[in-house]
């Protein structure tokens, strides 16, 4: 299983510089503000807001700031059999990617940090799931060139629509009408590009938003279910447990302990 060794958010307002050293663990880093220069195995890598870099363990890395910046990072290891899950985990060379759905990626990274700090009974599993999703997004962004531009554009358009309308009742037929395609065609294209069906993606968006509300507001679970577009609390509970491994009540309890 993938194991986190640290996960953090850092703001740098003055000059920052890190001498070159060997990375003990694999590193996933995203720049959320500003610009920095990273050095990986004698290569210079420019990073700015929205850029993500994956650095394999054993790489020689260092860096310096160009201007004040903020970055999120996690250091992790994984078992040999986990390398089969994603191509990026089998590579020995660093990978830089610009994330199209940056705000969603940032929210998920913050959730990863939350689970890492919480250290509750389900934290290890939750960290594994969220980090695997983040690495999957990085792989997806790198692999876009494999798909025709029209398919990628359609999938991105549907993702944006779902992010904008997750509070509403959304069906596959609604999405098909919006895209001007048949439901079967839309579902096939979306899943081939993203690895998820449109409704699966919608569920992930809604549960992510529900967790944000749990972090920020003291609302009843029924109100959170309604605010995130679920038709009833029982359905919300089922989807929440399926995607997180625990009930909303257990998640809230872990947050407040």
FISEKOL-311532 format. One line per 10 residues: number of its first residue (from 1); their letters; for each residue x, y, z of C-alpha. Coordinates in pm, 1 decimal, padded with zeros to 6 digits, m for minus. Layout:
NUM	A	X/Y/Z | ...
# end
This chain:
1	XXXXXXXXXX	00000.0/00000.0/00000.0 | 00112.2/00357.4/m00065.8 | 00231.4/00512.6/00260.5 | 00262.9/00883.9/00336.8 | 00566.6/01005.0/00531.0 | 00469.1/01372.5/00532.2 | 00214.6/01607.4/00375.1 | 00229.7/01985.0/00408.3 | 00142.0/02331.0/00279.4 | 00416.8/02593.9/00289.7
11	XXXXXXXXXX	00412.4/02968.6/00217.3 | 00737.3/03147.4/00135.2 | 00733.8/03527.0/00140.9 | 01109.2/03587.3/00120.6 | 01394.7/03420.9/m00060.3 | 01388.4/03040.2/m00047.4 | 01662.7/02805.5/m00154.6 | 01722.4/02435.7/m00097.9 | 02057.1/02275.0/m00169.9 | 02073.8/01964.2/m00383.3
21	XXXXXXXXXX	02017.6/01638.7/m00197.3 | 01893.7/01286.7/m00265.6 | 01516.5/01244.7/m00231.2 | 01460.9/00972.5/00027.0 | 01097.5/00923.7/m00073.8 | 00882.8/00981.3/m00382.9 | 00758.3/01341.4/m00394.2 | 00441.3/01490.9/m00538.9 | 00451.5/01872.0/m00534.1 | 00209.2/02133.1/m00669.9
31	XXXXXXXXXX	00273.4/02506.1/m00688.3 | m00041.5/02694.5/m00585.5 | 00099.6/03049.1/m00601.4 | 00408.6/03217.1/m00743.7 | 00705.7/03071.5/m00931.7 | 01004.9/02854.8/m00842.2 | 01294.1/02679.2/m01011.4 | 01354.5/02314.6/m00927.6 | 01663.7/02112.2/m01013.8 | 01619.5/01740.8/m01068.0
41	XXXXXXXXXX	01920.7/01531.8/m01169.0 | 02097.9/01831.6/m01326.3 | 01786.1/01942.4/m01517.7 | 01625.8/02280.7/m01445.5 | 01246.1/02273.8/m01413.0 | 01038.7/02595.4/m01405.5 | 00722.0/02565.7/m01195.4 | 00438.1/02813.0/m01152.2 | 00077.8/02808.1/m01026.9 | m00101.1/02498.3/m01156.0
51	XXXXXXXXXX	00216.4/02297.8/m01222.4 | 00273.7/01961.1/m01057.6 | 00599.5/01768.6/m01041.9 | 00648.0/01404.3/m00947.1 | 01002.1/01323.1/m00833.9 | 01096.9/00954.7/m00787.3 | 01290.0/00850.4/m00478.8 | 01664.4/00851.8/m00535.5 | 01655.8/01163.6/m00755.1 | 01890.4/01449.9/m00673.4
61	XXXXXXXXXX	01677.7/01758.1/m00624.7 | 01697.8/02116.9/m00504.5 | 01532.6/02449.5/m00574.1 | 01512.4/02823.9/m00541.5 | 01230.6/03078.5/m00547.8 | 01177.3/03330.0/m00827.1 | 00914.0/03515.5/m00626.0 | 00707.4/03451.8/m00315.1 | 00522.4/03125.8/m00356.6 | 00307.5/02860.5/m00196.8
71	XXXXXXXXXX	00340.2/02490.6/m00255.8 | 00169.7/02171.3/m00140.1 | 00377.7/01854.6/m00118.0 | 00367.9/01498.4/00004.1 | 00650.1/01246.1/00041.8 | 00552.2/00880.2/00012.7 | 00660.9/00524.0/m00055.0 | 00476.9/00232.5/m00209.0 | 00507.4/m00144.4/m00229.0 | 00644.8/m00302.2/m00543.9
81	XXXXXXXXXX	00307.4/m00444.0/m00644.8 | 00152.8/m00092.2/m00627.2 | 00365.9/00013.2/m00923.9 | 00123.0/m00174.1/m01148.6 | m00156.0/00069.2/m01055.5 | m00026.6/00368.0/m01254.7 | 00245.8/00418.3/m01517.3 | 00391.8/00713.9/m01326.9 | 00485.2/00484.8/m01037.0 | 00703.5/00274.9/m01266.5
91	XXXXXXXXXX	00909.1/00564.6/m01398.0 | 01258.7/00663.5/m01285.8 | 01247.7/01012.6/m01439.9 | 01069.9/01315.6/m01297.5 | 00739.7/01420.8/m01453.4 | 00609.2/01778.2/m01478.3 | 00242.7/01835.2/m01559.4 | 00007.7/02133.4/m01574.4 | m00328.5/02051.1/m01417.5 | m00635.8/02166.6/m01610.1
101	XXXXXXXXXX	m00878.3/02119.6/m01317.7 | m00643.4/02297.9/m01079.3 | m00897.8/02403.5/m00814.6 | m01031.4/02048.5/m00780.0 | m00674.9/01911.9/m00758.0 | m00592.7/02169.6/m00491.2 | m00902.5/02078.2/m00288.8 | m00810.6/01709.6/m00302.0 | m00455.2/01785.4/m00189.1 | m00593.9/01980.1/00106.9
111	XXXXXXXXXX	m00811.9/01680.0/00189.4 | m00502.7/01458.6/00177.1 | m00331.6/01691.7/00424.0 | m00638.5/01678.5/00649.6 | m00639.4/01298.0/00659.5 | m00263.5/01294.3/00721.3 | m00299.2/01527.4/01021.1 | m00615.7/01365.2/01156.2 | m00452.3/01022.5/01209.8 | m00792.3/00866.2/01278.6
121	XXXXXXXXXX	m00894.6/00500.3/01239.8 | m00953.4/00538.7/00865.2 | m00682.3/00793.0/00790.0 | m00433.5/00553.2/00631.0 | m00696.0/00417.9/00392.6 | m00827.0/00765.8/00313.8 | m00474.0/00895.6/00245.6 | m00412.3/00600.4/00015.5 | m00732.8/00667.4/m00178.5 | m00683.2/01043.2/m00215.3
131	XXXXXXXXXX	m00313.9/01020.3/m00308.6 | m00392.1/00752.1/m00564.4 | m00657.2/00982.4/m00712.7 | m00407.2/01271.4/m00730.1 | m00150.0/01052.3/m00902.9 | m00423.0/00930.1/m01137.8 | m00508.3/01289.9/m01229.7 | m00140.1/01357.6/m01303.3 | m00127.6/01049.3/m01523.5 | m00446.3/01155.3/m01700.0
141	XXXXXXXXXX	m00313.3/01502.9/m01773.6 | 00006.2/01353.6/m01916.8 | m00186.0/01108.0/m02130.6 | m00428.3/01354.6/m02289.9 | m00229.1/01344.5/m02611.5 | m00342.0/00984.2/m02656.7 | m00703.0/01095.2/m02709.8 | m00849.2/01303.9/m02993.6 | m00882.3/01668.4/m02890.6 | m01260.4/01660.2/m02942.9
151	XXXXXXXXXX	m01301.2/01380.8/m02687.2 | m01080.3/01555.1/m02432.3 | m01268.1/01882.7/m02484.3 | m01603.9/01709.4/m02438.1 | m01489.3/01541.1/m02115.9 | m01347.8/01866.7/m01978.6 | m01667.6/02051.2/m02068.4 | m01878.8/01791.9/m01885.2 | m01648.6/01805.6/m01582.1 | m01686.4/02182.7/m01567.5
161	XXXXXXXXXX	m02064.6/02153.3/m01603.9 | m02077.4/01906.2/m01314.0 | m01859.8/02129.0/m01095.7 | m02094.4/02420.0/m01166.5 | m02420.2/02224.3/m01121.5 | m02344.4/01958.9/m00857.0 | m02611.9/02105.9/m00625.1 | m02880.7/02034.8/m00883.4 | m03047.6/01711.2/m00989.4 | m02829.2/01598.2/m01281.3
171	XXXXXXXXXX	m02893.8/01288.3/m01492.8 | m02705.6/01130.0/m01779.8 | m02984.3/01245.4/m02011.9 | m02934.7/01604.3/m01891.0 | m02563.8/01583.0/m01970.7 | m02631.0/01428.9/m02310.8 | m02873.8/01708.5/m02397.3 | m02619.0/01966.9/m02281.8 | m02343.0/01812.6/m02495.6 | m02568.2/01741.0/m02795.3
181	XXXXXXXXXX	m02477.8/01369.5/m02791.4 | m02657.8/01046.8/m02707.3 | m02628.0/00926.2/m02346.5 | m02434.9/00613.7/m02454.1 | m02188.4/00811.8/m02665.5 | m02132.8/01071.5/m02394.4 | m02081.5/00807.6/m02124.5 | m01837.5/00610.3/m02341.8 | m01628.2/00915.7/m02430.6 | m01621.0/01049.9/m02074.6
191	XXXXXXXXXX	m01516.4/00717.4/m01923.8 | m01252.7/00649.6/m02190.1 | m01090.1/00986.2/m02113.9 | m01134.4/01008.3/m01734.8 | m01166.7/00647.0/m01622.9 | m01498.9/00726.2/m01453.4 | m01859.0/00749.1/m01564.4 | m02013.5/01098.5/m01550.1 | m02225.6/01000.7/m01250.0 | m01924.8/00851.9/m01067.0
201	XXXXXXXXXX	m01739.1/01178.0/m01123.8 | m02042.9/01373.7/m00998.8 | m02047.3/01163.8/m00681.1 | m01679.3/01238.8/m00618.4 | m01742.3/01611.2/m00665.1 | m02041.2/01607.2/m00430.6 | m01861.6/01412.0/m00156.8 | m01558.9/01639.5/m00185.6 | m01787.4/01940.8/m00140.8 | m01963.1/01768.2/00150.5
211	XXXXXXXXXX	m01627.7/01723.4/00326.5 | m01549.8/02090.7/00275.6 | m01879.0/02180.5/00444.2 | m01795.9/01944.4/00729.2 | m01461.7/02117.3/00775.7 | m01595.3/02471.8/00758.1 | m01951.0/02471.0/00890.2 | m02137.7/02304.5/01173.5 | m02434.4/02184.6/00968.4 | m02658.8/01881.2/01025.1
221	XXXXXXXXXX	m02582.9/01590.5/00793.2 | m02928.0/01627.7/00636.7 | m02847.4/01987.9/00544.6 | m02510.6/01887.5/00397.5 | m02681.2/01617.1/00189.4 | m02929.2/01871.0/00053.3 | m02658.0/02133.1/m00008.0 | m02456.7/01886.7/m00219.2 | m02739.7/01774.5/m00444.0 | m02841.1/01440.0/m00293.8
231	XXXXXXXXXX	m03209.0/01354.4/m00307.5 | m03216.6/01220.7/00048.4 | m02985.6/01164.0/00343.4 | m02989.6/00783.8/00316.9 | m02859.9/00801.1/m00040.8 | m02596.3/01052.2/00068.6 | m02486.9/00820.3/00351.1 | m02448.9/00524.6/00111.4 | m02241.5/00719.0/m00142.4 | m02029.7/00883.2/00129.2
241	XXXXXXXXXX	m01941.1/00547.7/00285.4 | m01868.8/00390.4/m00053.1 | m01620.5/00663.3/m00146.3 | m01457.6/00728.8/00191.4 | m01486.0/00399.1/00379.0 | m01673.2/00553.6/00671.1 | m02012.1/00708.3/00741.9 | m02063.8/01087.0/00755.0 | m02116.2/01058.0/01131.5 | m01785.4/00872.6/01179.0
251	XXXXXXX	m01608.8/01125.4/00957.0 | m01745.2/01416.1/01161.8 | m01646.9/01243.9/01483.1 | m01292.4/01198.2/01356.0 | m01277.1/01564.1/01261.4 | m01376.2/01682.4/01607.7 | m01175.6/01433.3/01818.4
# end
